[in-house]
Amino acid sequence: MDQTNLLTAVQQYSRQQHEPAWLLALREKAVAVYARLPLPKFEKINYADWPLEDFTRPTEQVSAEPSTDLGAGQQFYSVGDTTMQLSLPTEAIEQGVILSDLRSAIQTHGDLVQHYLMQKALQLGDDKLTALNTALMTNGFFLYVPANVVLKAPIEITQYVDSRRSQNFFNHSLVIAAENSRVQVIQRLKTLGAGATAAHLLVEVIAEADATVDFAGIDALSVNTTAYLNRRGGLGPDARLNWELAEMNAGRVVADFDTELKGRGSEAQVKTIAIATGQQTQGIDTRVTNYGQKTTANIIQRGIILDAAALIFNGIGHIVKGAHGAKADQENRLLMLSSKARGDADPILLIDENDVEAGHAASVGRVDEQQMTYLLSRGIPKPVAERLVIRGFLAGVITELRSQRLRTELNSLIERRLTDEH
């Protein structure tokens, strides 16, 4: 589809959805910049021939109701563009918390959406895939936590890419924590069906002054789902954003996990675990940019590579000019369990100010032969011994996760991932 036809299709869809003029203007601007923007750059990964730019005219897709147990216990549960379940505790509703799908939020809370969408955590001119998502987004989830509201129970989100039929999947979600609020979000991404699908999943997280957001992402997309994952954070003064991300996908994935520390004293922690198997390729760029003074950034990434898979970690810490007293640290480590595996851990520090603290560590290695020999000599089968070594390698990150239930769930998912029971 050329740019003229894309613009016409976007305009028709927006009018069919009765979208406000400001959103149509945003989509039109995204179409205008799409052609001239570059693709996001992932070092040592050539994904130009992946079907991430293959798309058809945007339409509202209605998914047939799958098994109801897929969304059990979730506050928000969707399949494709269709919201299957939406609920909030009475206490949260009484405090003014808003949870809805993005399409409904645009109609009922348009001023809020307009104020934050592509304004605080993400800019339209960042790259080609972000512009394409903005032009073609059809749904997602919307969460707003008002000032001074502290939610004790997590908001649990499950979103299924519906690969049972051929369709676009451009998902865009928005999390807003107003001043001095606190919220924990658990987002699970999965695939329903066995068809080949390309998916764009973008989340913007905005934490205003003194707010705290704990965001856990558990991604388990299927082998036939090629995905672009984009999670962005924008922080105000003294805000805190804790990312805990598990990349258990079986298909090809490129992921941008970027956070901007804009307010003085803001803090971001990013902990990522990834496993790559088979012929899979996963490329993960994790960037934290210190704009404000006295800001703190910490990146920890652990990856496991088996078979002939490839896994690339790019960690970027950037302290800009004027960010006096900023701190930026990162640690990227990969463990390979096959001679055919390919792994790279690339730590990058960009320091444009003097009175700051920054450091990094990186390693790419194979299983310790002495460890394996010891375990095998005790009669432990090799596959079991390898999983024990992997668990030990990942334990330092998993044990620091805030939720015991999340730790248990992740351990079970890792076990299934390593035994090909996904």
Secondary structure, 3 states (H helix, E strand, C coil): CCHHHHHHHHHHHHHHCCCCHHHHHHHHHHHHHHCCCCCCCCCCCCCCCCHHHCCCCCCCCCCCCCCHHHHCCCCEEEECCEEEEECCCHHHHHCCCEEEEHHHHHHHCHHHHHHHCCCCCCCCCCCHHHHHHHHHCCECEEEEECCCCECCCCEEEEEEEECCCCCCCEEEEEEEECCCCEEEEEEEEEEECCCCEEEEEEEEEEECCCCEEEEEEEEECCCCEEEEEEEEEEECCCCEEEEEEEECCCCCEEEEEEEEECCCCCEEEEEEEEEECCCCEEEEEEEEEECCCCCEEEEEEEEEECCCCEEEEEEEEEECCCCCCCEEEEEEEEEECCCCCEEEEEEEEEECCCCCEEEEEEEEEECCHHHHHHHHHCCCCHHHHHHHHHHHHHHHHHCCCCCHHHHHHHHHHHHHHHCCCC
